[in-house]
């Protein structure tokens, strides 16, 4: 019986921290804020990172001279391997984030919603 209070406390902590047992899912924008996307990808381009507002469906030039369309495939690749396709004028500063597939899906959805 002595271990039960600890188990209850641990379960409550997981729920409070959005862990196992929590069925609420944050919005794609909230996820983007939570994982740090908004720190560098602001409403306007900065010296650190390009804006993500209004880029969906546009062509961007990469540092290696290739031109790619900002679509689901490109955004997924940029999230999974941020140094693979760096936008011209920027360095490879984006960190690799430990995201699961559903989180990547939600971030793709968020970038799409920005237009």
C-alpha positions in Angstrom: 0.0 0.0 0.0 2.9 2.4 0.6 3.7 2.7 -3.1 0.2 3.7 -4.2 0.3 7.4 -3.3 3.5 7.7 -5.4 1.9 6.0 -8.4 -1.1 8.4 -8.2 1.2 11.4 -7.9 3.2 10.2 -10.9 0.1 9.7 -13.0 -1.2 13.1 -12.1 2.1 14.6 -13.0 2.0 13.0 -16.5 -1.5 14.3 -17.1 -0.6 17.8 -16.0 2.5 17.8 -18.2 0.5 16.8 -21.3 1.9 13.3 -21.0 0.3 9.8 -21.2 -3.4 9.8 -20.6 -3.9 13.3 -21.8 -6.3 13.3 -24.7 -6.2 17.1 -25.5 -3.9 18.0 -28.4 -2.6 21.5 -28.7 -3.2 23.4 -31.9 -0.6 23.4 -34.7 0.3 27.0 -33.8 0.6 26.1 -30.1 2.9 23.2 -31.0 5.0 25.6 -33.2 5.4 27.9 -30.2 6.1 25.1 -27.8 8.9 23.6 -29.9 10.5 26.9 -30.6 9.6 27.5 -34.3 8.4 31.1 -33.5 11.7 32.0 -31.9 13.3 32.3 -35.4 10.5 32.1 -37.9 8.7 35.3 -37.2 6.1 37.2 -39.2 8.9 38.8 -41.2 12.2 37.4 -42.3 15.2 38.0 -40.0 18.9 37.4 -40.4 18.5 34.1 -38.6 15.5 32.5 -40.5 13.0 33.3 -43.3 9.4 33.9 -42.4 7.0 31.1 -43.0 4.1 33.5 -43.6 3.0 33.4 -47.2 5.6 30.9 -48.5 3.3 27.9 -49.1 3.3 27.1 -52.8 6.1 29.5 -53.6 9.5 28.7 -55.0 12.6 29.3 -52.9 16.2 29.2 -53.9 18.5 27.1 -51.7 22.2 27.7 -50.9 23.2 25.1 -53.4 21.4 27.0 -56.2 18.5 24.6 -56.5 15.0 26.0 -56.5 12.3 24.1 -54.7 8.6 24.6 -54.1 7.4 25.0 -50.6 5.0 22.1 -50.3 4.3 19.3 -47.9 7.4 17.3 -49.0 9.7 20.2 -48.6 8.4 21.2 -45.2 8.6 17.7 -43.9 12.2 17.4 -45.1 13.1 20.8 -43.6 11.8 19.6 -40.2 13.3 16.1 -40.4 16.7 17.2 -41.7 17.1 21.0 -41.4 20.5 21.1 -43.0 19.4 19.3 -46.2 17.8 22.2 -48.0 18.9 25.5 -46.5 17.3 28.6 -48.0 19.7 30.9 -49.8 20.9 33.8 -47.6 20.7 31.7 -44.4 23.0 29.4 -42.6 22.2 25.9 -41.3 21.0 27.2 -37.9 17.8 25.3 -37.5 18.1 22.5 -34.9 16.9 19.0 -35.5 13.9 18.5 -33.2 12.8 15.2 -31.6 9.3 15.2 -33.1 7.0 12.2 -33.7 5.1 11.8 -37.0 1.9 13.4 -35.6 3.8 16.5 -34.5 5.4 16.8 -37.9 2.0 16.5 -39.5 0.7 19.3 -37.3 3.6 21.6 -38.1 3.1 21.0 -41.8 -0.5 21.9 -41.3 0.6 25.1 -39.4 3.0 26.2 -42.2 0.3 25.5 -44.8 -2.2 27.7 -42.8 0.2 30.6 -42.9 -0.3 30.7 -46.7 
